[in-house]
């Protein structure tokens, strides 16, 4: 049910035993998204809060679609990040649009990773743009960071930047094929570190469906947590998308779920799944806000003809595993 910030803050203060009771035992026990209003149709949202308190949200579509909010409830559409799409996008899609962006702020500027491809293809590329303000029209495209082709066993989409405590930068990415990958990034350029070109494997599904994508990594309580979206996106009320997580003691893995199963071998502990009118939640990002960690995602609204909507929930970590509420 919708909750105010005051209610959310009160939940954060609950003892661990009470919060453990919130862990869903069935899909029907998952929480509904917090209240959002206005322009809420979205795919693959990434969001951050600026120093002035404004929420910047970028998402799949066009020249990277954009929304803003002053209170994390009412959202309004804005201009795309790019008013003119970079010409290189057409090398990866005949009707180019950017997918699954990832926004962050480091070294005094905003970094926006994104991908360009077309459905069912792994002829794909991850791009990077930078900005001093994070606002639409201010982004300077830095070109291609990493790419894949039809001969690759991976797909270079769905990027996420993680900056470690030791100052090292890492980019995770991937969709279907052999799953989620990771490379080390040069903080000076935002592109792959030339002295370390290893491509790590973090999560895959070697048997059955290959459907794992949209990685996002955070570090909490001494562990690295890898969130990923599993199964099928983008089919409205027929979507089977869901969010799972594993954790590791090293940023490069191995990531294991709550039962100790390696995420490179179909592992993953559920965080959000379809429940009630909330169909196929996924395309998630994790954001630290003033009242705690948020999981920001899209889902398909079973009460509104399967339209893709914005979902936001808080996460609690008291059990050592993220629990949405």
N, C-alpha and C positions, 0 to 999 in steps of 0.2 A: 504494500500500500504506500501511497505517497507520504513522505515524511518531511518535516521542516528541518532546518539546520540544527535547531535546538534539540529535536528528538534524536537526530543522528549523533550529536555530541553526547547526549545522555547514553546512547547505546555503546559508544566507545568506552564509557566509564564502567560498564558492567564487568563483574568478575569473570575470569576465564571459564568457570563452569557454566555460567549462564550463557556465555557466548557460544560455547560448544554445543549447547542445546539448539542453537540456530542452524547448525550444519544440517542441510537437507538430507533426509533418508530416502526420499522419492523425488522425482522431477516436479511433482505438484507442489512440493514444499519450497521451491525456489522463490526468492522475493520478486515482487513486481518492481519495475523501474521506479526511481524517484520521479516526482512531478516535473515535467518540462512542458512548455507551451510555445506557441508561435510557429516558427519555421522549423519543424522537427524531422522532415524527411531527409534521410542521410544514409550513406554507406561508408564503412571503414573510417570512423571519426578518430582524429587525434586532437587533443585539447591541452591548453596550458593557461595558467593565470598570470597575467603580466604584473609588474610592480605597481601599476595603478589600480589593480583589481579587476581589470577587464578579462573576460574569458575569450580566448581566440580558439576557434575550432576550424580545422581544415579537414576535407574529406574527398573521397573519390568523385570524379566528374569534371568535365570541361578542362579548364586551365587550373585545376585544383579548387574545388568549391570551398566556400568560406561562410562562416556564421559567427556572430558575436553575442555575448550575454553579459549583463552587469551583475546578475545574481544567481547564475547557474540554473535558472528556471525558465525565464523568457529568452528565447533565441530568435535572432533575426538574420535573414540572408544578407550577405554582402557581395561585393565584387569578387571574382576569381583571383587567385594569387597572381596569375599571369593574364593580362589583358590580351597579349599576343603570345601564342604558343611557340616555344622554341622549334626551329625548323627540323632538328634532328629527330623529333618525336615521330615523324612520318616514316622513318626507317623501321619502326616497330609496329605501326598501326596505320591503316589507310584513313581511318577516321580517328585521329589521335585525341585521346584524353588521358589525364593522369589518374592513377589509382593509388589508393592506400598510402597517403602521405604520413609523415612522422615529423612532428615539430618539437624542437627543444632549444634551450638557450645556454650557450657556453662561450667563454672567452669574449664576452661583451657583444655577442650578436646572435641572431636567430638562425637556426639551421633547419632546412626543410628537405628531407629525403622523400622521394616518391618513385613510382614506377610507371612505365609505358609498355603496353602489350596489347594482345587481343585474346578473347576467350579461347581456351583450348590450345594455346600456342606457348612454347617456351622460347620463342625468339623475342626476347624481352630485355629491358634495360632499366637500371636504377639510376635516377638523376638526383642532383643536389642543387638547391637554391639557397642563398644567404640574404640576410636583411638586417638592417640596424634597428628596425621598428617592428617587424613581424606583420605589418599591415599589407593588404592587397595593393599591388602596383609598386611595391618597394623591393620586390624580390629580384635578385640578380642570379640568372641561371649559370651554374658552374659546369654544366655538361654531364656526361656519363660517368658514373662511379664504377659500375660493374654491369656486365651483360651476360646473357646466355643465348645459345642458338639451338637450332633443331637437332644438332649433334650432341648437345649437353645432356647430362643426366640430372640437371637441376633447373630451376626456373627463377630468374633474377627479378622477382617482384616482392612486394610487401616488406620494405626495409624498416628496421628499427635500430636507432643508435643507442648504445649503452656506454657511458663513461664510468670507468671503474675508479675505486678509491685511490689506486696507484697512478692515476692520470692517463692510463691507456684507454684508447677508444676502440670499440668493437661494433661491427654492423652485422646484425642477424637478418636473414631474409629467406624466402623460399615458399613454394607452393606446389603441391603434388610431386610428381616425378620421384626423386629420392629424398624429398623432404626439406627440412630446415637446415640452412647452412650459416656459417659465420666467418667473417674475415676481420683482420685488424686494420684500423683506420689511422691515417696520419692526421693528428689534430691540427696541423698547420693548413692542410688542404681539404680535409673532409673526405679524401679518397684513400684507396688502399695503400697501406704502408709498403713501400717498395722493398724494404729489408725483411719483410715477413709476409710471405704470400700464401701461407697455408690456408686452405679452405676446410674448415672443420664441419663435421656433421653433428647436429644437435638432436634432431627428432625425425623419424621416418616411420613408414608403415610397410615393411617388407612383404607382408602377406595381406591379401584382400585389397580393399580400396587404398589408393595412394593419398587420400584426401587429408592432408595436414598442411596448414599455411598460417600466415599472419602472426609471426613471432613477436613477442614483446618481453624484454628482460628487465627485472628490477632486482635489487639486493636488499634484503631485510633480515635482520637478526643473524647475520653471519652466513646466510645462504643466498645463492643466486636462484631466482625463480624464473622459469621460462613458461610464459603463457602462449597458447597457440589455439587456432580455430580448427576444428575437425569436421569432416563430412561435407555436405553439399550446401553451398551458399546460393543466394540469388534466384530462388525458385518460388518466391512468395510463400504462401501457406504450405507449400510442399517442401520447403527448405528443411534440412536436417542439421544445419550448423549447430555447433556447441563449442564451449570454451573449456579447455583442460590445462593442467599445470603440472610441472615437475620441478624439482630443485636439485642443486648441485653445490659442492664446496669449491668448485672452480668455474670461472665464467665460461670456459670452453667445454664444460661437462665432465663426466656424463650426468645428464639430468634424469632423475628417477622419480616415479610417482610415489604416492603414500604407501603403496604395497611393495615398493622396491623395484618395480618394473622399469627398465630403461626406456626412455622416450624414443630411442632409435629402434625399438622393437615393440611398437604399438602401445607403449605406456602412456599414462596421463591420468591425473585425478580430476574429475569433473568440478568445474566452478560455476558454470551456468549452462542450462539446457532448456529446451522448449518446455513451457508449462502454461496451461490455460490459453489465453489469447496471445502470449508471447512466443512467437515461433522463430526458431533458428537464430538465437542470439550468437553474435560473433563479430569478427572484424575489430577486435578489441584493442584498446590501449589502456595503459595504467598511468594515473596522474596523481601526484601528491598535492593535496589542497589543505586549506587551513584547518579543516575538521577531519582530516585523515586521507587515506588513499582511496581513489576512485577507480572503478572499472567503467570505461566509456566504450559503448558498443552500438551496433545496430541490431534490430530485430524486425520481424515482419508481423504486422498488427493483424491478428485474426479477426478483430472487430472492425477493421477498416480496409477490407478487400486486399489484405496482404501487403499494404504499403510499407516500405522500409522506414522505420522510425528510430529516433535517438533514445538510447537507454543509458542511464547513469545509476550506479549503485556504489555504496561505500564497501570497503573491504576491511575485515578484521583478521589479524594475524596471531591472535593469542594462542591458538593451537599449534602454531608452527606452519600452518597452511592457510592460504587465503580463503575466507568465507564471505560471500556477498550477502549484504543485508540492506 
